[in-house]
């Protein structure tokens, strides 16, 4: 079963972590992540082959066990939980 997670832009892309939190969106599952990336980050050409997610760190500023989403090695999003490929 897919779990719902929050995603937000990677801070440092001209915004602070707190500003990034204002752009949080709930998604459920790998297909929803891919749809989000294709709408908002199409210029990176996200595909199942070049999108990866891995544990990053615990961020006590926002109380997230944070996972990093990359597209072709570029930091793109952070999530508050793992997203398994389906």
Biopython code that builds the backbone (N, CA, C, O; Angstrom):
import numpy as np
from Bio.PDB.StructureBuilder import StructureBuilder

atoms = [
    (1, "UNK", "N", (0.842, -1.194, 0.000)),
    (1, "UNK", "CA", (0.000, 0.000, 0.000)),
    (1, "UNK", "C", (0.877, 1.243, 0.000)),
    (1, "UNK", "O", (1.871, 1.306, 0.723)),
    (2, "UNK", "N", (0.516, 2.216, -0.797)),
    (2, "UNK", "CA", (1.259, 3.464, -0.860)),
    (2, "UNK", "C", (0.848, 4.378, 0.277)),
    (2, "UNK", "O", (-0.328, 4.488, 0.626)),
    (3, "UNK", "N", (1.849, 5.030, 0.844)),
    (3, "UNK", "CA", (1.577, 5.983, 1.910)),
    (3, "UNK", "C", (1.607, 7.392, 1.345)),
    (3, "UNK", "O", (2.317, 7.677, 0.380)),
    (4, "UNK", "N", (0.832, 8.260, 1.957)),
    (4, "UNK", "CA", (0.831, 9.659, 1.573)),
    (4, "UNK", "C", (1.990, 10.354, 2.269)),
    (4, "UNK", "O", (2.200, 10.180, 3.469)),
    (5, "UNK", "N", (2.740, 11.142, 1.509)),
    (5, "UNK", "CA", (3.856, 11.908, 2.050)),
    (5, "UNK", "C", (3.702, 13.361, 1.623)),
    (5, "UNK", "O", (2.947, 13.686, 0.707)),
    (6, "UNK", "N", (4.431, 14.212, 2.304)),
    (6, "UNK", "CA", (4.516, 15.609, 1.904)),
    (6, "UNK", "C", (5.772, 15.785, 1.072)),
    (6, "UNK", "O", (6.811, 15.199, 1.375)),
    (7, "UNK", "N", (5.679, 16.587, 0.028)),
    (7, "UNK", "CA", (6.858, 16.943, -0.748)),
    (7, "UNK", "C", (6.981, 18.455, -0.765)),
    (7, "UNK", "O", (5.990, 19.177, -0.658)),
    (8, "UNK", "N", (8.219, 18.924, -0.903)),
    (8, "UNK", "CA", (8.474, 20.357, -0.998)),
    (8, "UNK", "C", (9.696, 20.565, -1.876)),
    (8, "UNK", "O", (10.512, 19.657, -2.032)),
    (9, "UNK", "N", (9.829, 21.769, -2.458)),
    (9, "UNK", "CA", (11.020, 22.049, -3.251)),
    (9, "UNK", "C", (12.270, 21.981, -2.380)),
    (9, "UNK", "O", (12.214, 22.198, -1.170)),
    (10, "UNK", "N", (13.368, 21.685, -3.004)),
    (10, "UNK", "CA", (14.648, 21.700, -2.292)),
    (10, "UNK", "C", (14.985, 23.144, -1.955)),
    (10, "UNK", "O", (15.042, 23.993, -2.845)),
    (11, "UNK", "N", (15.208, 23.430, -0.677)),
    (11, "UNK", "CA", (15.622, 24.769, -0.269)),
    (11, "UNK", "C", (17.002, 25.026, -0.864)),
    (11, "UNK", "O", (17.721, 24.090, -1.212)),
    (12, "UNK", "N", (17.355, 26.272, -0.975)),
    (12, "UNK", "CA", (18.633, 26.598, -1.571)),
    (12, "UNK", "C", (18.472, 26.939, -3.040)),
    (12, "UNK", "O", (19.411, 27.415, -3.679)),
    (13, "UNK", "N", (17.282, 26.697, -3.577)),
    (13, "UNK", "CA", (17.003, 27.073, -4.963)),
    (13, "UNK", "C", (16.387, 28.478, -4.951)),
    (13, "UNK", "O", (15.379, 28.744, -5.606)),
    (14, "UNK", "N", (17.028, 29.365, -4.184)),
    (14, "UNK", "CA", (16.548, 30.734, -4.085)),
    (14, "UNK", "C", (15.532, 30.941, -2.984)),
    (14, "UNK", "O", (15.001, 32.042, -2.833)),
    (15, "UNK", "N", (15.241, 29.876, -2.188)),
    (15, "UNK", "CA", (14.279, 30.004, -1.101)),
    (15, "UNK", "C", (14.827, 29.324, 0.145)),
    (15, "UNK", "O", (15.684, 28.444, 0.063)),
    (16, "UNK", "N", (14.320, 29.746, 1.303)),
    (16, "UNK", "CA", (14.715, 29.121, 2.570)),
    (16, "UNK", "C", (13.867, 27.876, 2.809)),
    (16, "UNK", "O", (12.872, 27.651, 2.120)),
    (17, "UNK", "N", (14.262, 27.082, 3.778)),
    (17, "UNK", "CA", (13.487, 25.883, 4.110)),
    (17, "UNK", "C", (12.077, 26.264, 4.544)),
    (17, "UNK", "O", (11.122, 25.545, 4.250)),
    (18, "UNK", "N", (11.939, 27.385, 5.239)),
    (18, "UNK", "CA", (10.622, 27.801, 5.713)),
    (18, "UNK", "C", (9.741, 28.280, 4.549)),
    (18, "UNK", "O", (8.532, 28.048, 4.548)),
    (19, "UNK", "N", (10.338, 28.933, 3.582)),
    (19, "UNK", "CA", (9.582, 29.317, 2.385)),
    (19, "UNK", "C", (9.200, 28.074, 1.581)),
    (19, "UNK", "O", (8.102, 27.999, 1.029)),
    (20, "UNK", "N", (10.107, 27.105, 1.519)),
    (20, "UNK", "CA", (9.804, 25.859, 0.811)),
    (20, "UNK", "C", (8.633, 25.135, 1.466)),
    (20, "UNK", "O", (7.824, 24.516, 0.775)),
    (21, "UNK", "N", (8.534, 25.205, 2.787)),
    (21, "UNK", "CA", (7.446, 24.540, 3.496)),
    (21, "UNK", "C", (6.083, 25.110, 3.101)),
    (21, "UNK", "O", (5.069, 24.419, 3.204)),
    (22, "UNK", "N", (6.055, 26.353, 2.655)),
    (22, "UNK", "CA", (4.796, 26.964, 2.213)),
    (22, "UNK", "C", (4.298, 26.330, 0.910)),
    (22, "UNK", "O", (3.152, 26.544, 0.515)),
    (23, "UNK", "N", (5.150, 25.558, 0.250)),
    (23, "UNK", "CA", (4.806, 24.939, -1.027)),
    (23, "UNK", "C", (4.626, 23.425, -0.910)),
    (23, "UNK", "O", (4.675, 22.715, -1.915)),
    (24, "UNK", "N", (4.418, 22.929, 0.315)),
    (24, "UNK", "CA", (4.217, 21.488, 0.525)),
    (24, "UNK", "C", (2.955, 21.011, -0.182)),
    (24, "UNK", "O", (1.932, 21.695, -0.228)),
    (25, "UNK", "N", (3.075, 19.808, -0.729)),
    (25, "UNK", "CA", (1.953, 19.162, -1.408)),
    (25, "UNK", "C", (1.924, 17.709, -0.949)),
    (25, "UNK", "O", (2.975, 17.087, -0.796)),
    (26, "UNK", "N", (0.734, 17.166, -0.729)),
    (26, "UNK", "CA", (0.589, 15.745, -0.404)),
    (26, "UNK", "C", (0.531, 14.933, -1.684)),
    (26, "UNK", "O", (-0.175, 15.288, -2.628)),
    (27, "UNK", "N", (1.281, 13.839, -1.708)),
    (27, "UNK", "CA", (1.175, 12.903, -2.823)),
    (27, "UNK", "C", (1.133, 11.486, -2.260)),
    (27, "UNK", "O", (1.563, 11.232, -1.135)),
    (28, "UNK", "N", (0.611, 10.581, -3.061)),
    (28, "UNK", "CA", (0.535, 9.179, -2.659)),
    (28, "UNK", "C", (1.106, 8.316, -3.773)),
    (28, "UNK", "O", (0.503, 8.177, -4.838)),
    (29, "UNK", "N", (2.264, 7.743, -3.520)),
    (29, "UNK", "CA", (2.835, 6.765, -4.432)),
    (29, "UNK", "C", (3.723, 7.321, -5.533)),
    (29, "UNK", "O", (3.737, 8.517, -5.824)),
    (30, "UNK", "N", (4.471, 6.382, -6.137)),
    (30, "UNK", "CA", (5.425, 6.712, -7.189)),
    (30, "UNK", "C", (4.765, 7.376, -8.408)),
    (30, "UNK", "O", (5.294, 8.367, -8.911)),
    (31, "UNK", "N", (3.636, 6.867, -8.894)),
    (31, "UNK", "CA", (3.016, 7.527, -10.058)),
    (31, "UNK", "C", (2.669, 8.993, -9.787)),
    (31, "UNK", "O", (2.809, 9.835, -10.675)),
    (32, "UNK", "N", (2.226, 9.298, -8.586)),
    (32, "UNK", "CA", (1.908, 10.691, -8.238)),
    (32, "UNK", "C", (3.175, 11.543, -8.199)),
    (32, "UNK", "O", (3.162, 12.701, -8.618)),
    (33, "UNK", "N", (4.265, 10.969, -7.697)),
    (33, "UNK", "CA", (5.538, 11.692, -7.696)),
    (33, "UNK", "C", (5.967, 11.994, -9.125)),
    (33, "UNK", "O", (6.359, 13.119, -9.433)),
    (34, "UNK", "N", (5.894, 10.999, -9.994)),
    (34, "UNK", "CA", (6.302, 11.196, -11.386)),
    (34, "UNK", "C", (5.412, 12.231, -12.076)),
    (34, "UNK", "O", (5.909, 13.053, -12.847)),
    (35, "UNK", "N", (4.124, 12.202, -11.814)),
    (35, "UNK", "CA", (3.216, 13.202, -12.393)),
    (35, "UNK", "C", (3.591, 14.601, -11.925)),
    (35, "UNK", "O", (3.636, 15.536, -12.725)),
    (36, "UNK", "N", (3.859, 14.745, -10.632)),
    (36, "UNK", "CA", (4.253, 16.045, -10.083)),
    (36, "UNK", "C", (5.535, 16.541, -10.745)),
    (36, "UNK", "O", (5.628, 17.699, -11.152)),
    (37, "UNK", "N", (6.516, 15.654, -10.847)),
    (37, "UNK", "CA", (7.791, 16.047, -11.464)),
    (37, "UNK", "C", (7.605, 16.452, -12.919)),
    (37, "UNK", "O", (8.214, 17.416, -13.383)),
    (38, "UNK", "N", (6.772, 15.722, -13.633)),
    (38, "UNK", "CA", (6.574, 16.039, -15.052)),
    (38, "UNK", "C", (5.849, 17.369, -15.246)),
    (38, "UNK", "O", (6.062, 18.043, -16.254)),
    (39, "UNK", "N", (5.005, 17.753, -14.305)),
    (39, "UNK", "CA", (4.310, 19.043, -14.392)),
    (39, "UNK", "C", (5.233, 20.194, -13.973)),
    (39, "UNK", "O", (5.296, 21.222, -14.648)),
    (40, "UNK", "N", (5.949, 20.014, -12.854)),
    (40, "UNK", "CA", (6.710, 21.119, -12.262)),
    (40, "UNK", "C", (8.193, 21.132, -12.625)),
    (40, "UNK", "O", (8.845, 22.169, -12.501)),
    (41, "UNK", "N", (8.727, 20.014, -13.066)),
    (41, "UNK", "CA", (10.160, 19.925, -13.364)),
    (41, "UNK", "C", (10.402, 19.252, -14.712)),
    (41, "UNK", "O", (11.383, 18.528, -14.885)),
    (42, "UNK", "N", (9.514, 19.491, -15.651)),
    (42, "UNK", "CA", (9.621, 18.860, -16.962)),
    (42, "UNK", "C", (10.943, 19.202, -17.665)),
    (42, "UNK", "O", (11.453, 18.406, -18.454)),
    (43, "UNK", "N", (11.488, 20.373, -17.378)),
    (43, "UNK", "CA", (12.744, 20.797, -17.993)),
    (43, "UNK", "C", (13.913, 19.878, -17.606)),
    (43, "UNK", "O", (14.956, 19.888, -18.260)),
    (44, "UNK", "N", (13.734, 19.084, -16.539)),
    (44, "UNK", "CA", (14.761, 18.111, -16.144)),
    (44, "UNK", "C", (14.544, 16.749, -16.808)),
    (44, "UNK", "O", (15.363, 15.842, -16.657)),
    (45, "UNK", "N", (13.441, 16.610, -17.540)),
    (45, "UNK", "CA", (13.103, 15.357, -18.227)),
    (45, "UNK", "C", (13.062, 14.152, -17.276)),
    (45, "UNK", "O", (13.776, 13.173, -17.491)),
    (46, "UNK", "N", (12.227, 14.220, -16.224)),
    (46, "UNK", "CA", (12.165, 13.101, -15.274)),
    (46, "UNK", "C", (11.595, 11.832, -15.907)),
    (46, "UNK", "O", (10.593, 11.869, -16.621)),
    (47, "UNK", "N", (12.257, 10.716, -15.627)),
    (47, "UNK", "CA", (11.794, 9.401, -16.076)),
    (47, "UNK", "C", (11.957, 8.425, -14.914)),
    (47, "UNK", "O", (12.635, 8.729, -13.932)),
    (48, "UNK", "N", (11.340, 7.264, -15.029)),
    (48, "UNK", "CA", (11.524, 6.249, -13.988)),
    (48, "UNK", "C", (12.991, 5.860, -13.844)),
    (48, "UNK", "O", (13.419, 5.431, -12.773)),
    (49, "UNK", "N", (13.754, 6.007, -14.910)),
    (49, "UNK", "CA", (15.156, 5.607, -14.876)),
    (49, "UNK", "C", (16.068, 6.647, -14.226)),
    (49, "UNK", "O", (17.096, 6.280, -13.656)),
    (50, "UNK", "N", (15.716, 7.950, -14.298)),
    (50, "UNK", "CA", (16.634, 8.954, -13.755)),
    (50, "UNK", "C", (16.149, 9.629, -12.470)),
    (50, "UNK", "O", (16.806, 10.541, -11.969)),
    (51, "UNK", "N", (15.018, 9.193, -11.937)),
    (51, "UNK", "CA", (14.519, 9.721, -10.661)),
    (51, "UNK", "C", (14.896, 8.747, -9.556)),
    (51, "UNK", "O", (14.634, 7.548, -9.651)),
    (52, "UNK", "N", (15.512, 9.278, -8.510)),
    (52, "UNK", "CA", (15.890, 8.458, -7.359)),
    (52, "UNK", "C", (15.428, 9.139, -6.084)),
    (52, "UNK", "O", (15.288, 10.361, -6.030)),
    (53, "UNK", "N", (15.197, 8.337, -5.066)),
    (53, "UNK", "CA", (14.854, 8.855, -3.736)),
    (53, "UNK", "C", (15.691, 8.101, -2.726)),
    (53, "UNK", "O", (15.832, 6.880, -2.797)),
    (54, "UNK", "N", (16.250, 8.856, -1.773)),
    (54, "UNK", "CA", (17.083, 8.232, -0.737)),
    (54, "UNK", "C", (16.949, 9.017, 0.556)),
    (54, "UNK", "O", (16.621, 10.204, 0.565)),
    (55, "UNK", "N", (17.217, 8.308, 1.651)),
    (55, "UNK", "CA", (17.179, 8.970, 2.950)),
    (55, "UNK", "C", (18.244, 10.052, 2.984)),
    (55, "UNK", "O", (19.357, 9.845, 2.501)),
    (56, "UNK", "N", (17.916, 11.190, 3.545)),
    (56, "UNK", "CA", (18.830, 12.331, 3.580)),
    (56, "UNK", "C", (19.282, 12.623, 5.012)),
    (56, "UNK", "O", (20.462, 12.480, 5.334)),
    (57, "UNK", "N", (18.346, 13.032, 5.867)),
    (57, "UNK", "CA", (18.682, 13.355, 7.251)),
    (57, "UNK", "C", (17.411, 13.647, 8.028)),
    (57, "UNK", "O", (16.338, 13.803, 7.443)),
    (58, "UNK", "N", (17.532, 13.719, 9.336)),
    (58, "UNK", "CA", (16.438, 14.229, 10.159)),
    (58, "UNK", "C", (16.628, 15.730, 10.274)),
    (58, "UNK", "O", (17.705, 16.188, 10.654)),
    (59, "UNK", "N", (15.599, 16.503, 9.953)),
    (59, "UNK", "CA", (15.663, 17.962, 10.019)),
    (59, "UNK", "C", (14.803, 18.436, 11.180)),
    (59, "UNK", "O", (13.578, 18.486, 11.081)),
    (60, "UNK", "N", (15.465, 18.786, 12.292)),
    (60, "UNK", "CA", (14.706, 19.169, 13.482)),
    (60, "UNK", "C", (14.047, 20.542, 13.345)),
    (60, "UNK", "O", (13.179, 20.887, 14.146)),
    (61, "UNK", "N", (14.444, 21.328, 12.347)),
    (61, "UNK", "CA", (13.788, 22.633, 12.139)),
    (61, "UNK", "C", (12.327, 22.452, 11.756)),
    (61, "UNK", "O", (11.478, 23.274, 12.101)),
    (62, "UNK", "N", (12.038, 21.359, 11.034)),
    (62, "UNK", "CA", (10.681, 21.135, 10.536)),
    (62, "UNK", "C", (10.121, 19.787, 10.987)),
    (62, "UNK", "O", (9.023, 19.397, 10.592)),
    (63, "UNK", "N", (10.891, 19.077, 11.823)),
    (63, "UNK", "CA", (10.486, 17.783, 12.374)),
    (63, "UNK", "C", (10.181, 16.770, 11.268)),
    (63, "UNK", "O", (9.149, 16.100, 11.297)),
    (64, "UNK", "N", (11.082, 16.667, 10.299)),
    (64, "UNK", "CA", (10.953, 15.715, 9.200)),
    (64, "UNK", "C", (12.112, 14.733, 9.212)),
    (64, "UNK", "O", (13.264, 15.131, 9.388)),
    (65, "UNK", "N", (11.819, 13.462, 9.027)),
    (65, "UNK", "CA", (12.824, 12.481, 8.632)),
    (65, "UNK", "C", (12.865, 12.599, 7.111)),
    (65, "UNK", "O", (12.017, 12.041, 6.415)),
    (66, "UNK", "N", (13.841, 13.319, 6.608)),
    (66, "UNK", "CA", (13.821, 13.828, 5.241)),
    (66, "UNK", "C", (14.455, 12.877, 4.235)),
    (66, "UNK", "O", (15.509, 12.290, 4.480)),
    (67, "UNK", "N", (13.780, 12.742, 3.093)),
    (67, "UNK", "CA", (14.273, 11.973, 1.959)),
    (67, "UNK", "C", (14.490, 12.940, 0.796)),
    (67, "UNK", "O", (13.709, 13.872, 0.604)),
    (68, "UNK", "N", (15.547, 12.716, 0.027)),
    (68, "UNK", "CA", (15.894, 13.561, -1.103)),
    (68, "UNK", "C", (15.457, 12.903, -2.403)),
    (68, "UNK", "O", (15.721, 11.724, -2.637)),
    (69, "UNK", "N", (14.785, 13.679, -3.244)),
    (69, "UNK", "CA", (14.406, 13.225, -4.577)),
    (69, "UNK", "C", (15.332, 13.926, -5.565)),
    (69, "UNK", "O", (15.436, 15.153, -5.570)),
    (70, "UNK", "N", (16.001, 13.138, -6.397)),
    (70, "UNK", "CA", (16.867, 13.706, -7.421)),
    (70, "UNK", "C", (16.363, 13.309, -8.804)),
    (70, "UNK", "O", (15.759, 12.252, -8.989)),
    (71, "UNK", "N", (16.626, 14.181, -9.762)),
    (71, "UNK", "CA", (16.360, 13.884, -11.167)),
    (71, "UNK", "C", (17.700, 14.009, -11.881)),
    (71, "UNK", "O", (18.293, 15.085, -11.947)),
    (72, "UNK", "N", (18.153, 12.897, -12.404)),
    (72, "UNK", "CA", (19.444, 12.865, -13.089)),
    (72, "UNK", "C", (20.544, 13.431, -12.200)),
    (72, "UNK", "O", (21.435, 14.142, -12.666)),
    (73, "UNK", "N", (20.467, 13.101, -10.897)),
    (73, "UNK", "CA", (21.477, 13.518, -9.931)),
    (73, "UNK", "C", (21.295, 14.909, -9.364)),
    (73, "UNK", "O", (22.074, 15.315, -8.502)),
    (74, "UNK", "N", (20.298, 15.658, -9.812)),
    (74, "UNK", "CA", (20.069, 17.024, -9.339)),
    (74, "UNK", "C", (19.025, 17.034, -8.228)),
    (74, "UNK", "O", (17.921, 16.516, -8.396)),
    (75, "UNK", "N", (19.384, 17.630, -7.088)),
    (75, "UNK", "CA", (18.439, 17.754, -5.977)),
    (75, "UNK", "C", (17.231, 18.542, -6.448)),
    (75, "UNK", "O", (17.356, 19.656, -6.957)),
    (76, "UNK", "N", (16.055, 17.942, -6.269)),
    (76, "UNK", "CA", (14.833, 18.542, -6.798)),
    (76, "UNK", "C", (13.794, 18.768, -5.713)),
    (76, "UNK", "O", (13.266, 19.872, -5.573)),
    (77, "UNK", "N", (13.498, 17.722, -4.943)),
    (77, "UNK", "CA", (12.471, 17.785, -3.909)),
    (77, "UNK", "C", (12.963, 17.109, -2.644)),
    (77, "UNK", "O", (13.903, 16.314, -2.663)),
    (78, "UNK", "N", (12.301, 17.447, -1.541)),
    (78, "UNK", "CA", (12.446, 16.698, -0.302)),
    (78, "UNK", "C", (11.078, 16.158, 0.082)),
    (78, "UNK", "O", (10.056, 16.777, -0.214)),
    (79, "UNK", "N", (11.059, 15.007, 0.737)),
    (79, "UNK", "CA", (9.823, 14.424, 1.241)),
    (79, "UNK", "C", (9.980, 14.121, 2.720)),
    (79, "UNK", "O", (11.091, 14.097, 3.250)),
    (80, "UNK", "N", (8.849, 13.890, 3.379)),
    (80, "UNK", "CA", (8.904, 13.505, 4.790)),
    (80, "UNK", "C", (8.728, 11.992, 4.956)),
    (80, "UNK", "O", (8.414, 11.513, 6.046)),
    (81, "UNK", "N", (8.934, 11.246, 3.864)),
    (81, "UNK", "CA", (8.851, 9.795, 3.924)),
    (81, "UNK", "C", (9.318, 9.182, 2.613)),
    (81, "UNK", "O", (9.420, 9.866, 1.595)),
    (82, "UNK", "N", (9.597, 7.901, 2.652)),
    (82, "UNK", "CA", (10.074, 7.202, 1.464)),
    (82, "UNK", "C", (8.910, 6.973, 0.499)),
    (82, "UNK", "O", (7.761, 6.835, 0.921)),
    (83, "UNK", "N", (9.213, 6.934, -0.776)),
    (83, "UNK", "CA", (8.222, 6.637, -1.812)),
    (83, "UNK", "C", (8.753, 5.449, -2.584)),
    (83, "UNK", "O", (9.787, 5.539, -3.245)),
    (84, "UNK", "N", (8.048, 4.342, -2.500)),
    (84, "UNK", "CA", (8.483, 3.127, -3.181)),
    (84, "UNK", "C", (8.019, 3.124, -4.625)),
    (84, "UNK", "O", (6.905, 3.549, -4.933)),
    (85, "UNK", "N", (8.875, 2.645, -5.502)),
    (85, "UNK", "CA", (8.485, 2.508, -6.911)),
    (85, "UNK", "C", (7.377, 1.460, -6.997)),
    (85, "UNK", "O", (7.390, 0.460, -6.280)),
    (86, "UNK", "N", (6.425, 1.711, -7.886)),
    (86, "UNK", "CA", (5.345, 0.732, -8.025)),
    (86, "UNK", "C", (5.410, 0.051, -9.358)),
    (86, "UNK", "O", (4.579, -0.807, -9.655)),
]
sb = StructureBuilder()
sb.init_structure("model")
sb.init_model(0)
sb.init_chain("A")
sb.init_seg("    ")
for serial, (resi, resn, name, xyz) in enumerate(atoms, 1):
    if name == "N":
        sb.init_residue(resn, " ", resi, " ")
    sb.init_atom(name, np.array(xyz, "f"), 0.0, 1.0, " ", f" {name:<3s}", serial, name[0])
structure = sb.get_structure()
